[in-house]
Amino acid sequence: LQVKDAGGSMTIHTFGAYFGLTVTRILYRPNLEQSKDKQGSVYHSDLFAMIGTLYLWMYWPSFNSAISDHGDAQHRAAINTYCSLAACVLTTMAFSSMLQKKGKLDMVHIQNATLAGGVAVGTSAEMMLTPYGSLIVGFISGIVSTVGYVYLTPFLESRLHIQDTCGIHNLHAMPGLIGGIVGAITAAAATEDVYGKEGFIKAFDFTGVYQTRTPSVQGGFQAAGIVVSMLMAFAGGTLVGAILKLPVWGDAASENCFEDDIY
């Protein structure tokens, strides 16, 4: 498909999230309610987890730019990622407070949703998204992720029987989809006037059998990449879930599914 996905929004985040959600749906059992009270975090674990969030936030630009071509592409990837992360942090802080009854920040949102901007800008990070576009992506992903933690996660559990313990649908799946869509739009809108003739060819690898490919066609293939990633995730998750559900492995008691001490 010759799809560009430098930060892995589609191939890492979207694929991994929907793969895991498919597995957890297959393995779901109604008696999980018996240990649901142990699903939440405690004060000291929130503090330690926040350290990880800070490191991820600081070094996410290096993740998104790692496989980009040296030079302009890597510079664009780092700048776009920082801008998206910055907008996402501010948006998450605001919406986390707005959506809480007493106006306090929720540590789950701060630990996770603040990183959604890095996920959402992954596909288009090395493209000419511009800082302004990156800020918009970060703003949207911050809203989607925070609202997802408040409303969508309980809905998935109660209605669809999908146990999303760590909220990967809000941090990886939905921002990953946003990233794939933004990447498709940005690729379709690319022009030689913006990239320069040489930069245009280099940015999308329009060489060899792909030298006749146009930006609009590239945008279509980028969109197709989203579909392929999701289909592979559902198929792979179904297969793994079916294997794990075999009685030969032995199941943990329902009351121990969220109990860490026994492990």
C-alpha positions, 0 to 999 in steps of 0.5 A, a space after each residue: 500500500 506504500 502507506 506513511 505512518 511514521 509514528 505508528 498511529 495505525 500500525 501500532 496504536 490502532 492495531 494494538 488497541 483493537 486487537 486487545 479489545 477484541 481479546 477482552 471481549 471474547 474473554 469477558 465473563 459476567 462474574 467479573 463484577 465480584 472483583 470490580 472494586 479492586 479495579 481502581 488505582 491507589 494513591 502511591 501507584 498514581 504517583 509512580 505512574 505519573 513519572 512514566 507519563 512525564 517521561 513519555 510526554 518528553 520523549 514522544 517526539 523522538 518516538 514519532 520521528 525515529 524512523 523519519 528521514 534525517 533532516 526536514 522530515 525528522 524536524 517536522 515530526 518533532 515539532 508537530 508532535 510537541 505542538 500536538 502534545 502541548 495542546 492536548 495537555 491544556 485541553 485535557 486539564 480543562 475538560 477533566 475539571 469540567 467533567 468532574 462534579 467538584 471540578 477536580 482533576 482526575 489522575 486517570 485523565 492526566 496520566 493518559 489523555 495528556 498523551 493522546 496528542 502524541 498518538 493522534 499526530 503520529 501518522 502525519 507527524 513528518 508531513 506538512 501538517 504545520 504547527 497550527 494543524 498540530 495544535 488542532 489535532 492535539 485539541 481534538 484528541 484531548 477532548 475525545 480521550 478525556 470524554 471517552 474515559 468519563 462516558 465511553 469506558 463505562 458504556 463499553 463495559 456495561 453494554 458491549 461487555 468489553 472490559 477496558 481496564 487501562 482505557 486503551 480505547 481512549 488513549 490508543 484506539 480513538 486517537 490512532 483513528 484520528 491520526 490515520 484520518 488526519 494522515 489521509 487528509 494531509 497526504 491528499 492535500 499535499 502539493 509540490 508548492 508546499 514540499 518542493 519538487 524533491 521534497 514532495 517525491 521524498 516525503 511520500 516515496 513517489 519513486 519506482 512503481 509509485 512515481 505516477 501516484 498522485 496525492 489524492 491516490 496516496 490519501 486513499 491508500 492512507 485511508 485504506 491502511 486504517 481499514 487494513 489495520 483494524 481488520 487485522 486487529 479484529 482477526 488476530 484478536 479473535 484468534 488469540 481470544 479463542 485460543 486463550 478461552 480454551 479450558 486447557 489453560 485454566 481460568 482464574 477465579 472471577 473474584 481474583 481477576 483484578 487481585 494483584 496480590 496472588 500474582 
